[in-house]
Amino acid sequence: MDLEASQVLRIRKTDPRLDDDLGNTLINAGQTFFVQEESTAVAAAVKAELPSLYRFTHRLGAPVWINVHAAKGPMPLAPNHHVPGLSSALDIGGKRQYVRESPEEVRSAIAAAGGDVQPIPEESLWVQGRETLREILGSLEAWDEELSTLE
């Protein structure tokens, strides 16, 4: 496959709950691609041309590589994403990616790549503007929603 590395938003191993045996690796790059190569090999090849590709971890422990130069974060967790295994989120490609890494690690990765750095979300935000934040957070679709909430 001939793919421009700079267009890659994220890479992950396919998951049978989401991907219907379409390949071993999913690549989001303007459109979705499924390839037979293993995700670690795909990510290594892309990272050679796209140094801002950063390895995060899904709630269930699988890696997800994100082009942090194109990301915005860290973002606060929506109420339904306050579950074991999730600590932070970032926005990429018009969707929210939930990850195990801390907000500080997400912020550091995005800052190092020149992405859109946001302040570290504070729990007090939920006390002061709960309804407004629910509207904002609820309006953005999550990547792989089934992997980001309790089953």
C-alpha positions in Angstrom: 0.0 0.0 0.0 1.2 3.5 -0.9 0.3 5.7 2.0 1.6 9.2 2.7 2.8 9.0 6.3 2.0 12.7 7.0 -1.7 11.9 6.5 -1.8 9.2 9.2 -3.9 10.1 12.3 -3.8 6.9 14.2 -2.9 3.2 13.9 -4.2 0.2 15.9 -4.4 -3.5 15.8 -7.8 -4.6 14.5 -10.3 -5.9 17.0 -12.9 -8.6 16.2 -15.6 -6.6 18.1 -15.2 -3.7 15.7 -13.5 -4.7 12.5 -15.1 -7.9 11.1 -11.8 -9.7 10.3 -10.8 -7.1 7.7 -7.0 -7.3 8.3 -4.5 -7.1 11.1 -4.1 -3.4 11.3 -6.4 -0.4 11.0 -5.0 3.0 9.8 -7.0 6.2 10.0 -5.5 8.7 7.5 -8.3 10.8 6.0 -10.0 7.5 5.3 -9.8 4.1 6.9 -7.4 1.4 5.6 -7.1 -2.2 6.7 -3.8 -3.9 6.0 -2.5 -7.4 6.7 0.8 -6.3 8.2 1.0 -6.4 12.0 0.3 -3.1 13.8 3.8 -2.8 15.4 5.5 -3.2 12.0 3.1 -0.6 10.4 3.7 1.8 13.2 7.4 1.4 13.0 7.4 2.1 9.2 5.2 5.1 9.6 7.2 6.5 12.5 10.3 6.4 10.4 8.7 9.1 8.2 6.4 10.6 10.9 8.4 11.2 14.1 5.3 12.6 15.8 3.7 9.1 15.9 3.3 8.4 19.6 2.3 5.1 21.2 -0.6 5.3 23.7 -2.6 2.5 25.3 -6.3 1.7 24.9 -8.3 0.9 28.0 -8.0 -2.8 27.4 -4.2 -2.6 27.1 -3.7 -2.6 23.3 -1.4 0.0 21.8 -2.8 2.8 19.7 -0.4 5.1 17.8 -1.4 8.7 17.4 0.0 11.5 15.3 0.3 13.9 18.2 1.3 16.8 16.0 -2.3 16.7 14.7 -3.8 16.1 18.1 -5.4 18.4 20.7 -5.2 17.6 24.4 -5.3 16.5 27.0 -9.0 16.5 27.2 -11.2 15.7 30.2 -12.9 12.4 30.5 -16.6 12.4 29.9 -18.7 11.0 32.8 -19.3 7.7 31.0 -15.5 7.3 30.4 -14.5 7.4 34.1 -13.8 3.7 34.1 -10.9 1.6 35.2 -8.1 1.7 32.6 -8.7 5.2 31.3 -6.9 8.3 32.6 -7.0 10.8 29.8 -8.2 11.7 26.3 -7.1 13.6 23.2 -8.8 14.8 20.1 -7.6 13.6 16.7 -9.4 13.7 13.3 -12.6 15.2 14.8 -13.0 12.4 17.3 -11.9 11.7 20.9 -9.3 9.0 21.7 -9.4 7.7 25.3 -6.2 6.3 26.7 -4.6 4.9 29.8 -1.8 7.4 30.0 -2.0 10.3 32.4 -3.1 13.8 31.3 0.5 14.9 32.0 1.9 12.3 29.6 -0.6 13.2 26.9 0.2 16.9 27.3 3.9 16.2 27.2 3.7 14.1 24.0 1.5 16.7 22.2 3.7 19.6 23.3 6.9 17.8 22.1 5.4 17.4 18.7 4.0 20.9 18.4 0.4 19.8 18.6 -2.5 21.7 20.1 -1.7 21.7 23.8 -4.5 22.1 26.3 -4.4 22.8 30.1 -4.4 19.7 32.3 -8.1 19.0 33.0 -9.1 19.3 36.6 -11.8 17.4 38.4 -13.1 20.7 39.7 -14.4 21.4 36.2 -17.1 18.9 36.7 -18.3 20.7 39.8 -18.6 24.1 38.2 -19.9 23.6 34.7 -21.2 20.0 34.7 -24.1 20.5 32.3 -22.1 22.7 29.8 -19.2 20.3 29.8 -21.5 17.3 29.4 -22.9 19.0 26.3 -19.5 19.7 24.9 -18.0 16.3 25.7 -21.1 14.4 24.6 -21.1 16.0 21.2 -17.7 14.5 20.1 -17.7 11.0 18.9 -15.1 8.7 20.4 -12.8 6.5 18.4 -13.6 2.8 19.1 -16.3 3.6 21.6 -16.7 -0.1 22.5 -13.1 -0.2 23.7 -13.5 3.0 25.8 -16.4 2.1 28.1 -17.3 -0.7 30.3 -18.6 -3.8 28.5 
